[in-house]
Amino acid sequence: MQSTPRKISRILVLGGGSAGLIAAHTLKRKLPQVEVEVLRSKEIGIIGVGEGTTAAFPRHFFEYLKMNPQDFYKEAEPTWKLGIRFLWGPEEFFYTFSREYSQRWPEMSRNVGFYVDRQTRGAGITSACMARDKAFPRKPDGSPHLHNNHAFHIENVKLVAWLEKACMREKVKITDGTMASAEAAGGEITALHLEDGRRVTADLYIDASGFRSELLGRALGTPYVDYSKSLFCDRAVIAGWPRTHEPIKPYTIAETMNAGWCWQIEHENWINRGYVYSSAFISDEEALSEFRSKNPKIANEPRVVKFRSGRYRDHWTGNVVGVGNSVGFVEPLEATALQLIVVESSTLADTLVDSLCEPPPSLIKLYNKYNSGAWDDIRDFLAVHYAFNTRLDTPFWRACRADTDLAGATQVVDFYKENGPSVVAADSMLHPSNSFGIEGYIVMLLGQQVPHAKPHVPTPQEAKIWSGRLAAFDSHAVAGASVEDTLKWIRQPNANWA
Ligand SMILES: Cc1cc2nc3c(=O)[nH]c(=O)nc-3n(C[C@H](O)[C@H](O)[C@H](O)COP(=O)(O)OP(=O)(O)OC[C@H]3O[C@@H](n4cnc5c(N)ncnc54)[C@H](O)[C@@H]3O)c2cc1C
């Protein structure tokens, strides 16, 4: 049911995990006149996982919200992530946040993807840096060339601590308390009842209660859109070990496993591993044993997290807007949860700003279309990772190759099979807000060596330009700054980089 326009002057955010705090902080920074309160339960706590971001994260905080990156680096202690190194398909390859395969170098007749061969892992300075374990190229003065076209690895607990301080600086009220029940009437929430007897009300409720989805799912019974035809995994086992002499890699690793895949995320002092698997193909015990044998250094007790893939249909239902795990979940194969949270938070803030805090049904309808589209785009893109990965021949991967529903990715995959890595008419297949774009699809399809009908044979002159450029990227990367060099550099007392 759509809400009728009403003036929103008080917002209550249920949940103090990264979703609740990002939403509260964004709303208060963009709408200082609105009262924003976060209600969070210390007893229930936060999920405590979610360690990789996409490039949408620095853009949200440092460009959209104009926050000071120095505070963030000091308090959240992130490291830089340039992309994902996929141990996937016949050979390994890099997925970056840059445009490498969809651009055309002026001297060449086709876009870069057409020159990629079986040995190519990337074709730009970002993938060259990844191949050399370098975070940034250097400027002529030798300092790292920092930019915002990267993502981060951040420990969830440190991120939440930084967000809490940022919220307090903006005068967001943070209250401890556990909601026992929600009062609802006419498809809207009328009040929340806390376990200690308090009753709280607001004009708009943000449901950021994580997998519990207290308001959107439980209280309002919003219909659920299931993604299990495209994404078969439903569990993860997570553990890690303290870093000793291992260099800090500027990327996440995504490694094919017997019944799913394993991430490796790089924190300054901790290496985090997680095996995402399908319980229909492997038991928890077998998954744990495969995980341990791949990661003999594991130092803490592995933790199993269960999840289901999908989303609630209308993220804005009545006077409730969901953000984060409370609106849905997809596995972190492209580490997109924090990206969705910042997109949901900024879209909500912009909706309220533009509607003078009285959003009409037409805007709410578009909000829902835009945000559910962003979720479905991720399902579609992840489906391509499963449908074409030929690295292992286990029952799980055979089922993925045979049965994965490509859903909205079907058109772009069919186009690729007929036309190769062409970018012609890409905008008519993928809408401009698709965060992976044609670049992402080309990287995944070429990376997994999915055959296509239009291979291009480079001319001798093109072959020379190709190898010369790759060599130039490589020598630039060799001279680049590692994560350790860059951390040292930003921590100098007088470094002027912000
Ligand atoms: C295995 C796994 C790996 C992941 N990896 C990544 C990744 O690499 N990158 C990424 O971006 N994301 C990742 N995620 C997603 C990540 O969990 C989310 O991005 C993020 O942490 C958002 O969590 P949240 O705030 O929605 O939920 P939570 O952290 O669970 O917070 C929920 C909040 O609601 C409160 N709450 C709940 N019920 C009540 C109640 N009744 N009363 C009061 N308060 C209540 C809780 O106390 C808590 O404060 C991963 C998730 C999983 C499961």
PDBQT file of the ligand as one rigid body, heavy atoms in Angstrom, charges set to zero:
ROOT
HETATM    1  C1  LIG A 501      28.741 -14.063   4.996  1.00  0.00    +0.000 C 
HETATM    2  C2  LIG A 501      28.529 -12.618   4.706  1.00  0.00    +0.000 A 
HETATM    3  C3  LIG A 501      29.538 -11.876   4.095  1.00  0.00    +0.000 A 
HETATM    4  C4  LIG A 501      29.325 -10.542   3.783  1.00  0.00    +0.000 A 
HETATM    5  N1  LIG A 501      30.305  -9.839   3.136  1.00  0.00    +0.000 NA
HETATM    6  C5  LIG A 501      30.056  -8.594   2.732  1.00  0.00    +0.000 A 
HETATM    7  C6  LIG A 501      31.033  -7.846   2.013  1.00  0.00    +0.000 A 
HETATM    8  O1  LIG A 501      32.141  -8.301   1.764  1.00  0.00    +0.000 OA
HETATM    9  N2  LIG A 501      30.710  -6.606   1.618  1.00  0.00    +0.000 N 
HETATM   10  C7  LIG A 501      29.517  -6.033   1.899  1.00  0.00    +0.000 A 
HETATM   11  O2  LIG A 501      29.272  -4.892   1.478  1.00  0.00    +0.000 OA
HETATM   12  N3  LIG A 501      28.615  -6.694   2.621  1.00  0.00    +0.000 NA
HETATM   13  C8  LIG A 501      28.838  -7.947   3.016  1.00  0.00    +0.000 A 
HETATM   14  N4  LIG A 501      27.901  -8.621   3.738  1.00  0.00    +0.000 N 
HETATM   15  C9  LIG A 501      26.658  -7.941   4.079  1.00  0.00    +0.000 C 
HETATM   16  C10 LIG A 501      26.808  -7.185   5.385  1.00  0.00    +0.000 C 
HETATM   17  O3  LIG A 501      26.301  -7.992   6.383  1.00  0.00    +0.000 OA
HETATM   18  C11 LIG A 501      26.049  -5.887   5.293  1.00  0.00    +0.000 C 
HETATM   19  O4  LIG A 501      26.664  -5.104   4.319  1.00  0.00    +0.000 OA
HETATM   20  C12 LIG A 501      26.078  -4.965   6.457  1.00  0.00    +0.000 C 
HETATM   21  O5  LIG A 501      26.815  -5.401   7.514  1.00  0.00    +0.000 OA
HETATM   22  C13 LIG A 501      24.702  -4.486   6.833  1.00  0.00    +0.000 C 
HETATM   23  O6  LIG A 501      24.199  -5.122   7.909  1.00  0.00    +0.000 OA
HETATM   24  P1  LIG A 501      22.884  -4.535   8.548  1.00  0.00    +0.000 P 
HETATM   25  O7  LIG A 501      23.197  -3.227   9.209  1.00  0.00    +0.000 OA
HETATM   26  O8  LIG A 501      21.807  -4.568   7.550  1.00  0.00    +0.000 OA
HETATM   27  O9  LIG A 501      22.531  -5.627   9.646  1.00  0.00    +0.000 OA
HETATM   28  P2  LIG A 501      23.133  -5.908  11.094  1.00  0.00    +0.000 P 
HETATM   29  O10 LIG A 501      24.598  -5.658  11.171  1.00  0.00    +0.000 OA
HETATM   30  O11 LIG A 501      22.641  -7.267  11.457  1.00  0.00    +0.000 OA
HETATM   31  O12 LIG A 501      22.431  -4.836  12.022  1.00  0.00    +0.000 OA
HETATM   32  C14 LIG A 501      21.106  -4.974  12.454  1.00  0.00    +0.000 C 
HETATM   33  C15 LIG A 501      20.850  -3.989  13.557  1.00  0.00    +0.000 C 
HETATM   34  O13 LIG A 501      19.476  -4.050  13.920  1.00  0.00    +0.000 OA
HETATM   35  C16 LIG A 501      19.366  -4.159  15.324  1.00  0.00    +0.000 C 
HETATM   36  N5  LIG A 501      18.125  -4.848  15.636  1.00  0.00    +0.000 N 
HETATM   37  C17 LIG A 501      17.612  -5.968  15.075  1.00  0.00    +0.000 A 
HETATM   38  N6  LIG A 501      16.447  -6.288  15.656  1.00  0.00    +0.000 NA
HETATM   39  C18 LIG A 501      16.202  -5.329  16.603  1.00  0.00    +0.000 A 
HETATM   40  C19 LIG A 501      15.182  -5.114  17.550  1.00  0.00    +0.000 A 
HETATM   41  N7  LIG A 501      14.137  -5.958  17.671  1.00  0.00    +0.000 N 
HETATM   42  N8  LIG A 501      15.279  -4.048  18.361  1.00  0.00    +0.000 NA
HETATM   43  C20 LIG A 501      16.318  -3.190  18.274  1.00  0.00    +0.000 A 
HETATM   44  N9  LIG A 501      17.318  -3.348  17.411  1.00  0.00    +0.000 NA
HETATM   45  C21 LIG A 501      17.269  -4.417  16.580  1.00  0.00    +0.000 A 
HETATM   46  C22 LIG A 501      20.617  -4.932  15.736  1.00  0.00    +0.000 C 
HETATM   47  O14 LIG A 501      20.902  -4.777  17.089  1.00  0.00    +0.000 OA
HETATM   48  C23 LIG A 501      21.647  -4.249  14.828  1.00  0.00    +0.000 C 
HETATM   49  O15 LIG A 501      22.067  -3.047  15.407  1.00  0.00    +0.000 OA
HETATM   50  C24 LIG A 501      28.096  -9.934   4.105  1.00  0.00    +0.000 A 
HETATM   51  C25 LIG A 501      27.121 -10.662   4.777  1.00  0.00    +0.000 A 
HETATM   52  C26 LIG A 501      27.317 -11.989   5.064  1.00  0.00    +0.000 A 
HETATM   53  C27 LIG A 501      26.240 -12.758   5.746  1.00  0.00    +0.000 C 
ENDROOT
TORSDOF 0
